[in-house]
Amino acid sequence: MAKIKKGDLVQVITGAKQDRGGDRGKQGKVLEVIDGGQRVVVEGVNYITKHNRIGQTQRGTKTGGIETYEAPIHISNVALVDPDSKKPTRVGFRVEEQVKDGVKKTVRVRVAKKSGKDI
């Protein structure tokens, strides 16, 4: 089971500080998890600029120019944010038995290590 999933609130824990133009300390929502769970794209973090060649579509509109978007960063450089304290926390798992329609099923639940609350 993955510790960080799409839609989670995470904080960047490595890199240059914000006063030096970096992203450390920024919080954002995970937009997607790629490369088999090794990289994440975080909203508002790690912006890059891409120059696209100017072209023309069938309708005659211009395409291309300069685009900025979020690039992926390694999953080890972000930490999940505890919903209570709004600070980065480590993630553990708790095994529970869930009964649904008379059938027992064992599930793992993500838990914040500091507060012990479900995430």
Backbone torsions as a table, in degrees:
resi	resn	phi	psi	omega
1	MET	NA	138.7	-176.7
2	ALA	-79.1	143.4	178.0
3	LYS	-80.1	-30.8	179.1
4	ILE	-121.6	129.2	-177.3
5	LYS	-124.1	169.0	176.8
6	LYS	-62.6	133.9	179.5
7	GLY	95.3	-9.9	179.2
8	ASP	-73.4	151.2	173.5
9	LEU	-91.5	121.8	-178.1
10	VAL	-126.8	163.3	177.4
11	GLN	-127.2	138.7	177.6
12	VAL	-76.1	128.9	-174.9
13	ILE	-112.6	-4.6	179.4
14	THR	-130.5	168.7	177.7
15	GLY	103.3	-170.8	-179.1
16	ALA	-74.8	149.7	178.1
17	LYS	-68.7	162.8	-177.2
18	GLN	-65.8	-33.7	179.8
19	ASP	-70.6	-12.9	176.5
20	ARG	-106.3	13.4	176.6
21	GLY	91.0	9.6	-178.5
22	GLY	-96.1	-169.2	-176.1
23	ASP	-116.6	1.9	-177.4
24	ARG	-62.0	132.7	179.8
25	GLY	95.2	-12.9	179.5
26	LYS	-75.2	143.5	176.6
27	GLN	-113.4	145.5	179.1
28	GLY	-164.2	166.9	-179.2
29	LYS	-87.9	141.5	178.0
30	VAL	-74.4	121.2	-179.9
31	LEU	-86.6	-37.5	176.4
32	GLU	-161.2	153.9	175.8
33	VAL	-112.5	125.0	-175.8
34	ILE	-128.9	174.5	179.7
35	ASP	58.7	44.6	177.0
36	GLY	66.3	29.4	178.1
37	GLY	89.1	11.2	-178.7
38	GLN	-94.1	-22.5	-178.0
39	ARG	-130.8	149.3	178.5
40	VAL	-131.1	150.2	173.1
41	VAL	-106.5	120.8	-176.0
42	VAL	-110.8	135.5	-178.3
43	GLU	-64.5	123.3	176.3
44	GLY	82.1	10.2	-176.7
45	VAL	-125.9	142.7	174.6
46	ASN	60.9	53.5	177.3
47	TYR	-71.3	136.7	173.7
48	ILE	-126.9	159.5	-179.9
49	THR	-110.2	130.9	178.9
50	LYS	-123.0	131.1	179.0
51	HIS	-97.8	119.7	179.4
52	ASN	-107.4	141.8	-179.7
53	ARG	-65.6	138.9	-179.3
54	ILE	-75.0	131.0	179.3
55	GLY	-136.4	-169.6	-179.2
56	GLN	-140.7	137.0	179.2
57	THR	-87.6	178.9	178.4
58	GLN	-60.3	-33.2	-177.3
59	ARG	-82.5	-9.0	178.1
60	GLY	98.2	3.4	179.3
61	THR	-82.0	148.4	-179.7
62	LYS	-80.5	140.5	174.6
63	THR	-123.8	166.3	177.4
64	GLY	97.7	-168.8	-177.0
65	GLY	110.9	-155.9	-177.9
66	ILE	-102.1	126.0	178.1
67	GLU	-119.4	143.9	172.0
68	THR	-120.1	137.5	178.0
69	TYR	-154.9	169.1	-178.0
70	GLU	-80.9	131.2	176.3
71	ALA	-96.7	155.5	179.5
72	PRO	-71.5	149.6	173.5
73	ILE	-126.1	159.8	-177.0
74	HIS	-68.9	145.5	-175.1
75	ILE	-66.9	-22.0	179.4
76	SER	-75.0	-12.0	-179.2
77	ASN	-92.9	3.2	177.8
78	VAL	-127.0	154.9	177.0
79	ALA	-130.7	142.7	178.5
80	LEU	-67.4	141.7	-178.3
81	VAL	-94.8	131.0	177.4
82	ASP	-67.8	128.0	-177.3
83	PRO	-64.2	-25.4	-178.8
84	ASP	-82.6	-53.0	-173.4
85	SER	-91.1	-11.4	-177.8
86	LYS	59.8	28.4	177.1
87	LYS	-119.6	155.6	-179.9
88	PRO	-65.2	144.4	-178.1
89	THR	-142.6	161.6	174.1
90	ARG	-86.2	159.6	-173.7
91	VAL	-118.3	135.2	173.7
92	GLY	-126.1	-177.1	-179.6
93	PHE	-130.4	146.8	175.1
94	ARG	-124.0	134.2	-179.0
95	VAL	-92.3	127.8	179.4
96	GLU	-128.3	156.9	172.5
97	GLU	-104.3	129.6	-176.8
98	GLN	-115.6	132.1	179.0
99	VAL	-108.8	121.2	179.8
100	LYS	-135.7	119.4	-178.5
101	ASP	57.0	37.8	178.2
102	GLY	78.2	6.8	-179.2
103	VAL	-111.2	126.2	177.8
104	LYS	-83.0	137.8	180.0
105	LYS	-139.8	134.6	178.0
106	THR	-90.9	125.5	-179.6
107	VAL	-127.1	152.4	174.8
108	ARG	-104.2	134.7	-177.7
109	VAL	-115.7	132.9	177.4
110	ARG	-73.0	136.3	-176.9
111	VAL	-132.6	136.9	173.9
112	ALA	-74.3	130.9	-174.6
113	LYS	-68.2	-37.5	-175.8
114	LYS	-73.6	-46.6	-175.1
115	SER	-96.4	-21.7	-178.7
116	GLY	78.8	8.8	-179.4
117	LYS	-87.6	153.8	175.8
118	ASP	-69.9	146.6	178.6
119	ILE	-108.9	NA	NA
